Amino acid sequence: MSHYYSENQDVPHSRKEVSFRFLDIPVTLISDSGVFSKDHLDPGSELLLVHIAQQFNKQAFCDAGCGYGAIGITVKKLFPESSVTMFDINQRAVETAAENCKLNNVQCEVIHSDGFDKISDSFDMIAINPPIRAGKPVIYRLFEEIEKHLYIDGILLVVIRKQHGAQSAKKKLTEIFGNCEMIDRSMGYWILRSRKH
C-alpha cells in the first residue's frame, strides 16, 4: 500500500466522514484512503490546534502537509478574516482538502506541492505534523523551508511524538532558528515552538 507521504496514490478510494467540534465550532470533513489519519482527528493534531488557537495573530497561516485539511479548515473557521494556505505532496489529500473547504464554506488556498516548491508566500504562523515515515532528511528539509517562509517574528508550531524523534527535532529546530522550546506535552506528543528572528 502507498504511504500517505507520496505524490501519487494508487490505493482504492474508501471515503469516510470525519466530524468533530473544536472550541464549539463544528467541523465535518470527508477523508479517504491513502491520507493521514483517515478515520478521525488524531490527538496530536487536536493538541496542535489548541496552541494555534492560543497563539495565532489571525493573519497569514500555513498548514504544511495538510492531509485532508483538518488543521487549515479549522483555523479558517476559527479566524474567518485570516488567510489560510494548505499544501501537501499527496494529490489525493489535496483534492480531498479542496473538497472539504467547499463542504465547510471556507476559502483557503490548497496547493499540490512537494514541500514549499510551489509556495511563494510568507506566513505569520506555519504548523506541521511532520511525516515521520518519510524520514529525517525530508522532515529537516521541511523545517529549513519553513524558516524561509516565515515573516520576522513568525512562529512555527510542530507536533511530534517523543518516541518519533521529538528531542532530535528540537535540536534541529534550534540549529535552524536559533531557538526552540517544548511548550506542551501530552499523551506522548510534544508541541515545539520556534520563532523567526
N, C-alpha and C positions, 0 to 999 in steps of 0.2 A: 504494500500500500504506500502511496506517495505521502511524504511528510508535509505538514502544513507550510513549512518554510521552503517552498519551491515555487517556481514560476508557473508551471503547468500542472493542472490537476486532472488525472485521468480516472479517478475513482468514480463509481456511480453516484448520482445525486441521492441524498437522503435528507430532505428538508424537514426542519423541525421549528416550532415556535418556542421562543425563549422569552418569558416575561418576568419582570422584577420591578420593585419600587425602590427609588433612591431619593432620600430626603423628601418623601411624599410625592415624588414625580414618577408617574407610571411610564415604563419603557417596554415596548413589545418589539421583538426582533425575530427575523427569520434566520435560522442557521442552516448549515449544510455540511455534508461530509467533506473531509479534506480541509476544514478550517479549525483553528484553535478553539478548544473548549466548546464544542458544538452543542452540548446538552444543557449548559447553564452558565451563568456568570460565575467565573471562578473566583475563589476567595481572595486571591492576590489582586485581581482587577478591582474587586469591591473595596479592598483596603486602599488601593491606589486612588480610587475615586474620592474617598474620604479626604485624602490630603490635597488632591486637586481642588476640591470644593473649598477647602480652607485657605488655599494659597494663591489661587489663580486671580490675576488682576482684571479679568473679564475682557481682555483684548484679543491677542492672536495666539491660538492654541494649535498644537500639532499632536495627533495620535499616531506615533511611529509604529508601524506593524499593526495595523488596526484590526486585523481579522474581519469579522462581520460587522464591526462598528460600535460595539457596546460602549467603549470609553468615549469616543468622539461624539456620538449621538447624545449620550447622557450629559456631557459637558455643554453641548449646544442647547439642550432643553433646560439645563440649569441657568445658563447665561445666554439668553437669546440674542443679545447685542454683540456677542463675541464673534470673531472669525475663527472657524474651525476647519483645519485641513487634516485629512486622514490619508495614509498610504499603506500599501502592502505589496510584497513581491508576488503574492498568490493571486492570480487573476480571478479565481472563483470567490475569494474573500472580498476583493474589490467590487465585483459585481453584486455580491450579497450586501455589502455595506451601502452601496448606492441605492439598492432597492429599499434597504432599511431606513435610509434618510427620507425617502418618499413616504414610507409607511408611517413615520413619526412626524411628518410635516416639518422637517428641518432642512435648511440649506447648508450643506457642508461641501467642501471640495474634496472629492475622492479620487485618488490618483494611483494608477498601477506603476510602481517604481521599485527598483532594486535599491534599497537604502534611499539616499537623498538624490539619486541620479537625475530624477525629473522634478525635483523640488527646487525652486529658485527663491522662495520667500524666506524671511526670518520670522522668529516667533518669540513671544514673551514666556511661553512655557511649552516644553515638549515632555510628553510622558511615554514611557515604554515598559512593556512587559517582555523582556528580551527573549528571542527564540533560542532557548538553551541548547536544543539538539542541533542547531546549526553550527555550534562550536564557538570557542572564544575568539578566534580571528574575525569571524563575522560580527560577533557582538561588539568587540572592541572597535572595529571599523565603524559600526553604527554610532558608538559613543563619540568617536572623533568627528564624524559628520554632524552629529547633533550640536557639538560645541560650535561649529562653524555657522550653524543656522539659528543660533540664539542671539537675540539682542543683548547689549550690555545690561547687566542685572537680570537677564533671563534665567529661568530655573529649569533644570532637568529633574524629573522625578522618575525613579526606577523602582519597580517591584521585582524582587528576586528571592527565591528560596535560599536559606542559609546553605542547605546541602547542595545547591546547584552553583555555588561559587560566589556567594554574596561578599565574602571577605576579599577575594581577588578582584571582583568588580569594583569594590570600594577603593582598593589600591589603584586600579587603573584609572578610575574617575579622578582621583586625587592627582595623578600624573597629568591628566589632560586639562583639568580645570584649575588645579592648584588648591582645590577644596572638595570635600565630600563628607557628609555626615549621615549617619544612620538615624533617622528621625522617628522611626517606629519599628516595632517587630511584633508579630502576632501570628500564631498558628504556623510557625516555621518560615514565615515571609518577613523579609526586611524591606523597608522603604528607604531608599538612598536619595539624597538631595545634593545636587551640585549647582552652584551659581556662577554665571559667566561674569568675569571682572574685566 
